[in-house]
Amino acid sequence: MKLLNCVQIQHVSRWYYDAEITCFQWWQNASFAGIALFLFPFIFTLYFASLQLYQGQISAKIFLLAYFFPLPHLLLVFVSHLTRVIAQRRDFREMVSPSSVVDHEEEDKCTFASSTIEHAVLDVLTAPFCKPQDNHSTGKVYWESVLIGRRFLLILIGLFLEHAFLRSVCLTILCLVFLLHQVYQKPFVQFRANLVETVSLATLVTVAILNVGVTSYYSVGIEAGGLQQQYVRFFHLIEAVLLGFAPFLFVVFVFLSLVSQLVRLAIILIQATRWLIFKSKTRNHRPQLGQVQPLLAPES
């Protein structure tokens, strides 16, 4: 995406990271083709292919093949996917006895159990997310595509909106939408995972709001001074604390893990040393061959 970031300098479009290079080079066209033909269709292909794999409509090999060729798979499957969804809803309405639903669920479980590849791919793709509870819902097995789509939108707006203040406002609104969507959907199976994701998105919204205050000075070309400069430094300090909290916890976790392993190694070495000392003492007190120990000590 950074290869496509261009700015207008004296009515000439130039590359943002090196103004001596004019835009529309061959590598920029190749980057644009890769984004348009692979990255953008990949988000939607991941969405539909995840649902199809979970419902048993495609195999794991077709699913992995769609990863490498997302656009052809999206064009071939999109229409058939819609017709299958409509047909499944129509068939579900025509069902009379609930026992048939149970039979179909057992057949689906047997079908998935017969293939270890499907099980492995589904565990990697959908294990953290909620599964469908009935035939009316699709669960959240497609949520990986939502996560990738979020990052794609943030990068897209962050790179191609040149005005700093407008870019910060759009990113703030987008982060707020992500937070509300997360709170409403609750896609993860575990409550702790939903809580951590909500806190992460709330932190992202806070950082985005602070950036709006900082860019309001830079966008109009005013250098912050005096009390305003203290506000800017305070905003930067809060951003640094929020962004560095998770890496700090990770470093502390790694440090404690290493310390615990060193303590464990020291305990093992101490136990091994004590065992060797005990073994050497018992070997020294053991009677030698040919020596006869008297039962009674001789009288003096």
FILODO-208694 format. One line per 8 residues: number of its first residue (from 1); their letters; for each residue x, y, z of N, C-alpha, C, CB. Coordinates in pm, whole numbers, always signed. Each point is the difference from the previous one (the first is absolute). Glycine has a CB too. Layout:
<atoms>
NUM = A = X Y Z X Y Z X Y Z X Y Z ~ ...
</atoms>
This chain:
<atoms>
1 = MKLLNCVQ = +82 -120 +0 -82 +120 +0 +86 +126 +0 -179 -126 +120 ~ +296 +123 -56 +87 +117 +3 +57 +33 -138 +57 -55 +237 ~ -53 -42 -326 +50 +27 -134 -94 +92 -78 +112 -223 +2 ~ -237 +232 +39 -98 +81 -71 -23 +137 +64 -108 -212 -72 ~ +180 +243 +175 -21 +125 +72 +73 +113 -74 -23 -123 +221 ~ -53 +207 -292 +55 +109 -80 -59 +133 +47 +31 -156 -198 ~ +44 +263 +175 -44 +135 +35 +25 +91 -119 +49 -38 +246 ~ -125 +147 -250 +14 +98 -106 +103 +106 +39 -239 -40 -71
9 = IQHVSRWY = +346 +52 -4 +104 +101 +21 +17 +77 -130 +120 -142 +176 ~ -162 +270 -175 +6 +85 -119 -71 -66 -119 +218 +97 +83 ~ -338 -142 -55 -89 -59 -100 +58 -129 -62 -86 +230 -49 ~ +178 -293 +120 +57 -127 -44 -19 -101 +112 +170 +115 -151 ~ -225 -232 +115 -21 -105 +99 +131 -73 +24 -241 -26 -71 ~ +287 +32 +196 +128 -62 +36 -20 -94 +118 +126 +203 -84 ~ -31 -297 +93 -6 -100 +106 +29 +66 +134 +71 -180 -160 ~ -151 +146 +262 +9 +68 +129 +135 -24 +68 -247 -24 +24
17 = YDAEITCF = +304 -94 -38 +123 -36 +72 +126 +40 -76 -124 -188 +102 ~ +111 +228 -227 +114 +48 -78 -56 +90 -109 +140 -209 +47 ~ -134 +341 -24 -63 +95 -92 +69 +5 -136 -69 +132 +196 ~ +188 -189 -209 +66 -2 -130 -63 -101 -96 +209 +70 +113 ~ -290 -160 -61 -65 -103 -82 -143 +45 -29 +145 -184 +100 ~ -177 +196 -227 -138 +32 -38 -85 -126 +9 +79 +186 -153 ~ -208 -164 +168 -90 -113 +17 -32 -68 -133 -97 +114 +200 ~ +19 -220 -187 -43 -83 -113 +119 -73 -63 -191 +159 -42
25 = QWWQNASF = +283 -205 +129 +107 -88 -46 -56 -141 -18 +175 +142 +118 ~ -94 -229 -181 -49 -135 -26 -22 -78 +130 +120 +2 -221 ~ -35 +22 +322 -16 -72 +125 -121 +51 +79 +247 -39 +6 ~ -286 +165 -30 -124 +48 +60 -122 -61 -68 +116 +214 +62 ~ -109 -227 -193 -110 -67 -70 -11 -147 +42 +31 +157 -194 ~ +84 -223 +214 -3 -139 +46 -58 -10 +141 +199 -50 -145 ~ -164 +147 +230 -55 +1 +135 -151 +22 -1 +219 +85 +86 ~ -263 +8 -170 -144 +25 -11 -74 -123 -53 +47 +244 -38
33 = AGIALFLF = +13 -313 -61 -62 -121 -53 -7 -109 +106 +84 +58 -228 ~ +21 -70 +312 -2 -100 +106 -106 +28 +105 +240 -35 -40 ~ -258 +162 +72 -103 +36 +98 -140 -23 -56 +155 +170 +100 ~ -174 -130 -226 -133 -10 -61 -38 -145 -33 +31 +228 -94 ~ +68 -309 +53 -30 -136 -44 +17 -104 +109 +71 +69 -223 ~ +2 -35 +331 +23 -101 +103 -46 +45 +138 +193 -80 -133 ~ -141 +193 +182 -24 +38 +139 -147 +36 +25 +235 +81 +13 ~ -292 +2 -96 -139 +40 +21 -98 -117 -18 +61 +230 -78
41 = PFIFTLYF = -50 -312 -29 -91 -116 -8 +26 -104 +107 -13 +39 -242 ~ +136 -43 +297 +31 -100 +101 -87 +15 +124 +234 -6 -85 ~ -268 +130 +123 -83 +22 +118 -137 -64 -17 +122 +216 +45 ~ -184 -196 -160 -133 -56 -25 +6 -150 -26 -73 +221 -92 ~ +181 -267 +28 +15 -144 -23 +15 -73 +133 +107 +45 -223 ~ -31 +14 +316 +15 -61 +131 -133 -7 +73 +234 +85 +11 ~ -318 +15 -29 -131 +1 +65 -87 -115 -51 +15 +250 +27 ~ -34 -259 -157 -89 -101 -56 +61 -140 +8 -93 +174 -153
49 = ASLQLYQG = +225 -185 +132 +63 -132 +4 -3 -59 +140 +146 +68 -191 ~ -136 +17 +294 -8 -50 +137 -138 -59 +30 +170 +171 +70 ~ -274 -103 -116 -135 -53 +19 -20 -130 -78 -84 +234 +34 ~ +133 -238 -157 -16 -120 -80 +76 -119 +57 -30 +146 -198 ~ +150 -120 +250 +76 -109 +59 -67 -53 +126 +209 +99 -94 ~ -261 -11 +177 -67 -44 +122 -129 -76 -30 +98 +196 +119 ~ -169 -155 -223 -124 -68 -38 +23 -125 -84 -112 +219 +9 ~ +239 -249 -42 +30 -120 -76 -27 +12 -148 -49 -124 +202
57 = QISAKIFL = +34 +244 -255 -27 +18 -142 +125 -10 -86 -191 +143 +64 ~ +308 -114 -6 +126 -14 -71 +97 -76 +88 -39 +216 -128 ~ +140 -275 +66 +102 -73 +75 +111 +94 +45 -54 -209 -131 ~ +143 +157 +215 +111 +81 +48 +97 +34 -113 -23 -107 +225 ~ +38 +18 -323 +90 +27 -111 -53 +115 -86 +71 -241 +0 ~ -202 +241 -26 -60 +111 -75 +10 +129 +81 -158 -159 -114 ~ +145 +149 +246 +10 +117 +85 +141 +60 -7 -176 -96 +152 ~ +278 +12 -144 +137 +50 -9 +33 +51 -140 +66 -161 +179
65 = LAYFFPLP = -125 +98 -280 +22 +48 -137 -63 +138 -19 +3 -238 -83 ~ -116 +262 +147 -64 +132 -9 +85 +107 +65 -223 -110 +1 ~ +306 +75 +96 +90 +97 +62 +100 +55 -100 -27 -118 +219 ~ +75 +31 -309 +100 +42 -96 -62 +69 -121 +145 -187 +77 ~ -269 +156 -108 -71 +60 -113 -135 +53 +48 +116 -156 -165 ~ -115 +265 +242 -126 +46 +60 -99 +56 -100 +127 +48 +203 ~ -78 +26 -303 -94 +64 -93 -75 -102 -86 +149 +199 -4 ~ -84 -298 -59 -77 -99 -76 -98 -78 +88 +192 -20 -156
73 = HLLLVFVS = -149 -14 +275 -91 -72 +90 -118 +86 +39 +192 -133 +86 ~ -168 +261 -63 -109 +89 +37 -100 +16 -114 +153 +120 +155 ~ -104 -109 -277 -89 +13 -115 -80 -126 -26 +158 +164 -96 ~ -97 -282 +119 -68 -126 -28 -98 -40 +110 +199 -69 -130 ~ -175 +110 +252 -76 -51 +113 -103 +99 +53 +196 -137 +57 ~ -179 +264 -88 -86 +101 +62 -148 -23 -33 +190 +163 -13 ~ -220 -184 -113 -140 -20 -39 -54 -132 +55 +41 +134 -209 ~ +39 -240 +200 -45 -130 +50 -17 +2 +152 +116 -111 -192
81 = HLTRVIAQ = -36 +189 +259 -14 +11 +146 -135 +62 +37 +250 +21 +22 ~ -288 +84 -92 -129 +63 +29 -116 -94 -27 +100 +221 -55 ~ -93 -294 -55 -108 -94 -30 -5 -114 +102 +23 +57 -243 ~ +92 -101 +292 +1 -106 +100 -59 +47 +132 +200 -99 -111 ~ -170 +221 +149 -57 +54 +123 -151 +9 -9 +211 +128 +40 ~ -260 -80 -153 -146 +8 -18 -63 -137 +1 +29 +208 -133 ~ +37 -306 +67 -54 -136 -3 +3 -64 +138 +76 -21 -237 ~ +26 +44 +315 +8 -57 +134 -109 +56 +90 +246 -30 -29
89 = RRDFREMV = -271 +160 +20 -108 +58 +80 -136 -55 -41 +137 +208 +29 ~ -156 -229 -158 -127 -54 -49 -18 -144 +47 +10 +152 -201 ~ +97 -232 +195 -9 -138 +46 -23 -7 +150 +149 -68 -186 ~ -92 +159 +260 -19 -1 +145 -144 +33 +38 +240 +67 +29 ~ -302 +21 -103 -140 +32 +28 -92 -117 -32 +49 +240 -48 ~ -10 -324 -48 -84 -113 -40 +18 -121 +89 +12 +83 -232 ~ +82 -80 +325 +20 -113 +91 -116 -9 +98 +251 +24 -21 ~ -293 -145 +51 -117 -20 +86 +42 -43 +140 -135 -62 -200
97 = SPSSVVDH = +215 -42 +209 +37 -54 +130 +138 +51 +38 -141 -205 -38 ~ +163 +234 +169 +132 +46 +42 +104 -111 +1 -112 +171 +136 ~ +64 -300 -142 +96 -110 -1 +85 +0 -124 -157 -133 +136 ~ +99 +182 -248 +77 +4 -123 +117 +97 +10 -206 -59 -127 ~ +185 +166 +207 +109 +95 +20 +115 -65 +74 -163 +188 +1 ~ +129 -268 +101 +102 -69 +77 +75 -99 -87 -136 +28 +206 ~ +61 -97 -294 +66 -96 -90 +97 +71 -92 -200 -148 +11 ~ +158 +262 -65 +88 +74 -90 +124 +49 +75 -199 +71 -137
105 = EEEDKCTF = +181 -29 +262 +117 +46 +75 +96 -115 +26 -139 +178 +106 ~ +84 -297 -77 +88 -115 +23 +71 -40 -128 -151 -78 +183 ~ +81 +88 -297 +65 -31 -126 +112 +98 -30 -213 -98 -83 ~ +189 +227 +113 +105 +100 -22 +121 -26 +89 -174 +167 -64 ~ +148 -208 +190 +112 -29 +89 +80 -120 -50 -131 +94 +191 ~ +61 -196 -241 +70 -116 -54 +80 +37 -124 -179 -149 +91 ~ +123 +241 -172 +71 +42 -120 +128 +72 +35 -216 +17 -121 ~ +209 +73 +222 +121 +71 +39 +100 -92 +69 -135 +208 +23
113 = ASSTIEHA = +83 -308 +52 +91 -91 +70 +76 -89 -96 -153 +5 +193 ~ +100 -25 -313 +66 -88 -96 +122 +64 -64 -220 -105 -44 ~ +238 +231 +60 +113 +69 -63 +78 +76 +106 -127 +20 -219 ~ +252 -59 +240 +85 +70 +96 +47 +135 -53 +73 -221 +89 ~ -65 +236 -221 +44 +128 -57 -102 +109 +30 +123 -121 -183 ~ -252 +90 +164 -104 +98 +30 +2 +38 +148 -139 -93 -187 ~ +161 -8 +273 +6 +27 +143 +116 +93 +33 -103 -223 +46 ~ +219 +197 -106 +117 +82 +30 -20 +144 -47 +145 -203 -19
121 = VLDVLTAP = -198 +219 -102 -21 +135 -55 -105 +75 +82 +63 -82 -230 ~ -170 +13 +268 -105 +64 +78 +48 +39 +139 -169 -131 -128 ~ +256 +48 +188 +53 +35 +131 +84 +126 -7 +0 -241 +63 ~ +79 +256 -168 +83 +119 -14 -86 +122 -31 +191 -143 -78 ~ -293 +125 -6 -76 +113 -53 -111 +45 +93 +52 -82 -226 ~ -125 -11 +287 -122 +35 +72 +0 -38 +147 -117 -26 -213 ~ +227 -26 +265 +0 -47 +140 -32 +111 +100 +166 -172 -66 ~ -113 +294 +53 -28 +101 +103 -139 +62 -10 +240 +47 +2
129 = FCKPQDNH = -313 -68 -111 -122 +75 -25 -124 -85 +28 +121 +135 -172 ~ -235 -65 +189 -126 -66 +31 -47 -84 -119 -60 +188 +158 ~ +3 -302 -126 -52 -90 -103 -150 +21 -16 +181 -169 +51 ~ -238 +131 -165 -145 +16 -18 -79 -84 +99 +39 +45 -241 ~ -142 +16 +299 -84 -70 +95 -121 -65 -66 +75 +160 +173 ~ -116 -110 -289 -111 -57 -75 +24 +27 -148 -162 +31 +195 ~ +70 -76 -277 +15 +16 -145 -28 +143 -47 -65 -237 -24 ~ +12 +320 +114 -30 +137 -40 +123 +90 +9 -234 -34 +78
137 = STGKVYWE = +331 -1 +5 +117 +85 +20 +123 -69 -57 -103 +100 +207 ~ +200 -19 -240 +128 -51 -52 +110 +8 +104 -70 +70 -228 ~ +35 -31 +351 +103 +14 +101 +97 +112 -36 -22 -243 +53 ~ +144 +225 -10 +106 +98 -31 +123 -70 -59 -83 +149 +187 ~ +58 -257 -263 +112 -74 -58 +71 +81 -109 -120 -213 +52 ~ +60 +319 -98 +57 +84 -105 +77 +119 +58 -186 -70 -151 ~ +203 +79 +283 +48 +122 +63 +145 +32 -35 -159 -42 +185 ~ +235 -55 -229 +138 +28 -40 +3 +98 -116 +70 -227 +78
145 = SVLIGRRF = -167 +217 -169 -7 +95 -111 -35 +139 +49 -67 -185 -153 ~ -13 +195 +260 -34 +130 +57 +125 +66 +59 -234 -81 +49 ~ +318 +2 +19 +122 +55 +59 +94 +52 -109 -22 -159 +194 ~ +36 +82 -302 +86 +45 -110 -60 +122 -69 +81 -236 -33 ~ -212 +239 +18 -65 +116 -62 +17 +126 +83 -164 -153 -102 ~ +164 +141 +234 +24 +117 +85 +138 +59 -26 -152 -96 +174 ~ +252 +11 -175 +137 +48 -23 +13 +64 -138 +88 -179 +153 ~ -154 +117 -251 +7 +53 -136 -59 +140 -6 -14 -233 -91
153 = LLILIGLF = -99 +257 +156 -62 +132 -2 +85 +104 +73 -224 -110 -11 ~ +282 +71 +125 +85 +94 +73 +122 +41 -82 -77 -102 +215 ~ +140 +3 -279 +118 +31 -82 -40 +84 -120 +110 -214 +73 ~ -225 +184 -132 -46 +72 -119 -23 +148 +31 -106 -212 -85 ~ +37 +239 +195 -27 +139 +37 +127 +70 +47 -234 -64 +62 ~ +317 -8 +14 +122 +60 +51 +99 +40 -108 -34 -133 +202 ~ +31 +68 -315 +97 +27 -106 -50 +100 -104 +88 -228 +36 ~ -215 +223 -68 -48 +74 -117 -76 +127 +34 -12 -214 -115
161 = LEHAFLRS = -8 +244 +242 -56 +130 +37 +116 +91 +39 -219 -105 +79 ~ +245 +205 -160 +117 +86 +20 -21 +100 +114 +54 -26 -242 ~ -174 +76 +259 -26 +100 +104 +7 -68 +137 -146 +138 -159 ~ +236 -90 +245 +25 -67 +128 -122 +1 +91 +238 +64 -19 ~ -305 +51 +29 -115 +10 +89 -116 -86 -50 +71 +232 +65 ~ -100 -226 -195 -107 -82 -56 +32 -148 +14 -55 +184 -162 ~ +181 -221 +144 +40 -140 +15 -21 -47 +144 +169 +29 -184 ~ -134 +55 +281 -18 -38 +140 -148 -15 +36 +214 +117 +55
169 = VCLTILCL = -296 -26 -107 -144 -9 +29 -60 -127 -60 -14 +252 +5 ~ +49 -284 -129 -53 -121 -65 +47 -126 +71 -4 +121 -218 ~ +130 -124 +261 +50 -116 +73 -69 -14 +135 +220 +24 -116 ~ -249 +88 +181 -69 -6 +129 -141 -55 -16 +136 +194 +80 ~ -207 -146 -181 -136 -51 -25 +4 -148 -34 -72 +227 -81 ~ +169 -268 +1 +11 -140 -38 +31 -89 +121 +77 +72 -227 ~ +12 -26 +314 +32 -77 +120 -121 -10 +93 +240 +74 -18 ~ -317 +32 +26 -122 -3 +83 -101 -98 -56 +39 +238 +66
177 = VFLLHQVY = -53 -244 -198 -90 -98 -63 +47 -142 +29 -56 +166 -182 ~ +188 -189 +175 +54 -132 +31 -32 -41 +144 +183 +39 -167 ~ -169 +57 +259 -28 -30 +140 -147 -35 +22 +185 +155 +65 ~ -275 -77 -122 -143 -28 +15 -37 -134 -64 -47 +246 +3 ~ +106 -275 -117 -26 -127 -67 +49 -118 +83 +18 +116 -220 ~ +98 -101 +284 +53 -104 +86 -89 -24 +121 +231 +60 -76 ~ -275 +49 +141 -85 -13 +118 -134 -63 -36 +112 +199 +103 ~ -164 -168 -220 -131 -53 -41 +9 -148 -41 -66 +231 -74
185 = QKPFVQFR = +170 -268 +2 +8 -136 -53 +57 -100 +101 +29 +100 -226 ~ +73 -62 +302 +68 -90 +93 +38 -131 -70 -128 +101 +192 ~ +223 -96 -283 +24 -116 -88 +76 -114 +66 +0 +158 -186 ~ +73 -134 +293 +84 -105 +56 -81 -89 +95 +199 +151 -21 ~ -156 -274 +31 -68 -96 +87 +23 +35 +147 +25 -179 -176 ~ +99 +210 +211 +33 +30 +139 -31 +146 +34 +178 -177 -6 ~ -226 +196 +127 -30 +136 +46 +127 +83 +11 -200 -87 +123 ~ +310 +24 -81 +125 +74 +15 +51 +53 -133 +55 -141 +198
193 = ANLVETVS = -72 +61 -304 +45 +45 -132 -82 +120 -47 +71 -234 -56 ~ -202 +232 +77 -83 +114 -35 +38 +124 +82 -186 -157 -62 ~ +217 +135 +190 +38 +113 +85 +132 +61 -45 -123 -105 +191 ~ +222 +21 -223 +130 +51 -45 -13 +74 -132 +114 -190 +119 ~ -194 +136 -211 -20 +67 -129 -71 +134 +19 -9 -224 -115 ~ -88 +229 +205 -71 +125 +27 +94 +104 +60 -213 -129 +34 ~ +297 +88 +61 +96 +93 +59 +100 +48 -104 -26 -115 +221 ~ +69 +25 -309 +94 +39 -106 -61 +103 -94 +106 -227 +15
201 = LATLVTVA = -230 +205 -56 -65 +97 -88 -31 +131 +71 -97 -190 -128 ~ +62 +183 +257 -22 +124 +76 +131 +80 +12 -187 -113 +129 ~ +298 +43 -110 +130 +68 +1 +30 +65 -134 +82 -163 +171 ~ -117 +93 -277 +21 +56 -134 -84 +125 -22 +52 -230 -86 ~ -175 +230 +135 -87 +119 -10 +60 +116 +80 -203 -149 -30 ~ +255 +121 +149 +61 +105 +82 +120 +62 -69 -79 -118 +206 ~ +165 +33 -262 +117 +51 -72 -43 +84 -121 +133 -200 +76 ~ -237 +155 -146 -47 +75 -116 -55 +137 +40 -53 -217 -115
209 = ILNVGVTS = -19 +224 +227 -52 +128 +47 +113 +94 +39 -208 -114 +80 ~ +311 +62 -14 +115 +83 +36 +73 +49 -124 +23 -129 +214 ~ -16 +46 -318 +64 +44 -124 -78 +112 -69 +93 -230 -25 ~ -224 +232 +43 -79 +110 -57 +42 +132 +65 -194 -157 -45 ~ +214 +155 +177 +44 +122 +67 +139 +44 -42 -141 -64 +191 ~ +231 -33 -217 +137 +35 -39 +3 +53 -143 +89 -174 +156 ~ -158 +105 -247 +3 +41 -141 -77 +129 -26 +20 -239 -60 ~ -105 +282 +154 -71 +126 -19 +97 +118 -5 -200 -96 +117
217 = YYSVGIEA = +314 +84 -51 +102 +106 -8 +81 -11 -129 +14 +4 +250 ~ +27 -126 -284 +86 -17 -116 -73 +26 -131 +130 -164 +130 ~ -261 +136 -134 -73 +12 -126 -15 +146 -45 -123 -209 +58 ~ +122 +303 +38 -13 +142 -35 +135 +70 -3 -226 +0 +102 ~ +334 -74 -81 +135 +56 -8 +39 +84 +119 -26 -3 -240 ~ -35 -23 +356 +33 +76 +121 +89 -86 +90 -219 +129 -15 ~ +328 -73 +57 +90 -72 +90 -49 +22 +143 +197 +26 -159 ~ -222 -138 +225 -52 +7 +137 +107 +53 +93 -157 -190 -45
225 = GGLQQQYV = +119 +286 +128 +94 +58 +96 -69 +32 +130 +134 +93 -187 ~ -55 -83 +292 -55 +33 +130 -87 -110 +56 +8 +237 -64 ~ -129 -199 +104 -93 -97 +58 -43 -104 -102 -79 +175 +158 ~ +62 -132 -284 -38 -95 -105 +107 -108 -20 -132 +182 -111 ~ +258 -143 +120 +107 -97 -14 -1 -102 +114 +135 +173 -119 ~ -170 -128 +239 -12 -94 +110 -114 -98 -23 +92 +174 +154 ~ -203 -127 -214 -109 -89 -32 +43 -106 -101 -162 +185 +47 ~ +236 -141 -149 +46 -93 -103 +93 -105 +61 -21 +180 -174
233 = RFFHLIEA = +112 -136 +260 +90 -96 +65 -76 -95 +89 +183 +168 -8 ~ -286 -118 +77 -81 -86 +85 -76 -103 -83 -23 +187 +166 ~ -30 -144 -282 -68 -94 -89 +97 -108 -50 -159 +182 -68 ~ +280 -141 +30 +99 -97 -47 +39 -97 +111 +86 +170 -163 ~ -78 -120 +286 +33 -87 +112 -109 -104 +23 +131 +187 +104 ~ -256 -145 -110 -111 -94 +17 +0 -104 -112 -136 +179 +116 ~ +160 -136 -239 +7 -94 -111 +112 -101 +20 -93 +176 -152 ~ +210 -127 +197 +112 -91 +22 -32 -103 +108 +158 +182 -69
241 = VLLGFAPF = -227 -138 +175 -37 -93 +107 -101 -104 -50 +42 +180 +170 ~ -142 -135 -244 -102 -92 -50 +57 -98 -101 -171 +175 +39 ~ +255 -124 -129 +57 -88 -103 +109 -91 +56 -53 +174 -170 ~ +118 -132 +278 +107 -81 +56 -43 -94 +110 +149 +181 -60 ~ -277 -177 +99 -46 -85 +111 +6 -147 -37 -148 +186 +78 ~ +92 -221 -194 +1 -141 -42 +141 -53 -25 -225 +36 -102 ~ +313 +37 +30 +139 -48 -11 +70 -12 +135 +9 +105 -224 ~ -38 -14 +319 +61 -10 +133 -44 -128 +70 +7 +251 +15
249 = LFVVFVFL = -136 -284 -24 -48 -124 +60 +65 -121 -66 -217 +111 +54 ~ +237 -104 -186 +65 -111 -69 +144 -18 +46 -149 +39 -197 ~ +222 +72 +212 +139 -8 +46 +5 -54 +142 +62 +193 -148 ~ -153 -147 +235 -3 -51 +137 -31 -149 +1 -74 +225 +82 ~ -19 -269 -166 -35 -142 -8 +120 -83 -45 -239 +62 -50 ~ +310 -14 -52 +118 -74 -48 +108 -3 +109 -52 +69 -238 ~ +72 +43 +307 +101 +5 +106 -33 -96 +113 +46 +239 -58 ~ -173 -240 +102 -40 -91 +106 +10 -145 -45 -151 +175 +91
257 = SLVSQLVR = +122 -201 -218 +13 -137 -52 +146 -44 +3 -201 +35 -147 ~ +291 +53 +107 +143 -35 +3 +49 -20 +143 +34 +129 -212 ~ -78 -42 +304 +41 -15 +139 -51 -131 +58 +1 +250 +26 ~ -128 -283 -56 -55 -126 +50 +74 -121 -55 -222 +110 +20 ~ +263 -103 -146 +77 -110 -58 +137 -11 +64 -124 +28 -214 ~ +189 +86 +243 +130 -3 +66 -12 -56 +141 +74 +196 -137 ~ -179 -155 +210 -22 -55 +134 -26 -149 -7 -92 +221 +75 ~ +15 -262 -173 -27 -144 -16 +128 -76 -31 -231 +53 -81
265 = LAIILIQA = +318 +4 -4 +127 -64 -32 +89 -8 +123 -18 +84 -235 ~ +19 +23 +316 +81 -2 +122 -49 -106 +97 +47 +243 -30 ~ -179 -257 +44 -54 -104 +89 +38 -138 -49 -192 +150 +58 ~ +185 -173 -189 +38 -130 -55 +148 -29 +25 -179 +23 -175 ~ +266 +78 +156 +143 -19 +25 +28 -28 +148 +51 +150 -195 ~ -120 -78 +284 +19 -24 +142 -43 -141 +38 -36 +244 +44 ~ -79 -288 -95 -46 -135 +30 +96 -105 -56 -237 +83 +1 ~ +289 -58 -122 +96 -95 -57 +129 -3 +80 -99 +40 -225
273 = TRWLIFKS = +146 +75 +273 +121 +5 +81 -19 -72 +133 +60 +217 -107 ~ -172 -196 +172 -28 -69 +125 -8 -150 -20 -122 +201 +81 ~ +64 -243 -193 -10 -144 -27 +138 -60 -23 -228 +33 -100 ~ +317 +40 +29 +137 -51 -21 +77 -6 +131 -2 +95 -232 ~ -13 +7 +318 +68 -2 +129 -49 -115 +86 +29 +248 -13 ~ -160 -266 +15 -57 -111 +79 +48 -135 -54 -202 +141 +52 ~ +210 -153 -185 +44 -126 -59 +147 -26 +32 -169 +29 -183 ~ +252 +75 +182 +142 -19 +33 +18 -36 +146 +61 +163 -178
281 = KTRNHRPQ = -139 -106 +271 +10 -34 +141 -40 -144 +25 -47 +237 +57 ~ -61 -281 -116 -42 -140 +18 +102 -95 -59 -238 +71 -4 ~ +305 -32 -104 +101 -87 -60 +122 -9 +91 -82 +62 -230 ~ +122 +46 +302 +114 -4 +90 -29 -81 +125 +68 +221 -87 ~ -189 -220 +138 -36 -75 +120 -29 -146 -30 -93 +208 +97 ~ +87 -246 -223 -28 -139 -35 +125 -84 +31 -165 +70 -182 ~ +154 -191 +250 +118 -82 +36 +70 -52 -123 -110 -66 +213 ~ +249 +60 -206 +79 -51 -110 -7 -152 -4 +153 +199 +15
289 = LGQVQPLL = -124 -255 -134 +1 -146 -15 +117 -59 +74 -112 +19 -223 ~ +95 -128 +294 +106 -67 +75 +11 +46 +143 +120 -26 -211 ~ -178 +135 +245 +4 +47 +137 -115 -61 +79 +108 +214 -75 ~ -75 -260 +200 -101 -61 +87 -23 +95 +117 +68 -237 -67 ~ -186 +278 +86 -35 +87 +110 -39 -86 +121 -76 +182 -162 ~ +143 -167 +277 -39 -80 +119 -137 +43 +53 +243 -27 +59 ~ -312 -74 -12 -132 +28 +56 +10 +73 +132 -88 -201 -114 ~ +192 +159 +196 +18 +62 +130 +135 +66 +4 -150 -167 +109
297 = APES = +157 +281 -50 +129 +70 +11 +88 -74 +101 -108 +224 -59 ~ +241 -237 +39 +87 -71 +95 +9 +76 +132 +132 -95 -192 ~ -119 +10 +300 +10 +62 +133 +139 +60 +18 -168 -163 +94 ~ +172 +278 -33 +129 +68 +23 +66 -59 +124 -85 +214 -108
</atoms>
